[in-house]
């Protein structure tokens, strides 16, 4: 299980920038789940990694709007923003190097990304009201290839790493992380910096999107 303090950055097809920091996500978090399961047999391994994030914010107030010289109308404004995202990776790997100093696995698999954005705006004044809703959803299945492994600094300390790149429904997707870990008898604790990015095709409402930030994880072996 891990905790990914990720921020979201991107750009819409129209050129508008998306930049949501982790502190904003945490303040408006509805639900999240982050975890991975890896099964090994000899040099082969299978890995499933799941990230789910659901955030939303609501606000309302009254805004004075000048309508003519000396006259001001009070407009009631209400707005809500919702975002839900999935990132699911299904990976198969084969170990090509295993020494006391380091290990290297080559990997191949698929990654699924789903991101939905919703915006609702309501305006009311003098008995009249206007409501506007905007929604966008992007999904992408992509094949990926890459490498992962670790460099052992001692019997306990090590440096984990992972890199993949691929394409499919997106023009390009890639993921990378690296950091430091410590091994216990029951498992490992690690701290890494992780980034996943997508370059989407010209028909998408989003031009690009990425999640990035530090990851604190605890791994149990059984």
Buried (B, 14 or more C-beta within 10 A) or exposed (E): EBEBBBBBBBBBBEEEEBEBBBEBBEEBEEEBEBEBEEEEEEEEBBBBBBBBBBBBEEEEEEEEEEEEEEEEEEBEBBBBBBBBBBBBBBBBBEBEEEEEEBBBBBBBBBBBBBBBBBBBBBBBBEEEEEEEEEEBEBEBEBBBEBBBBBBBEEEEEBBBBBBBEBBBBBBBBBBBBEBEBEBEEEEBEBBBEBBBBBBBEEEBBBBBBBBBBBBBBEBEEE
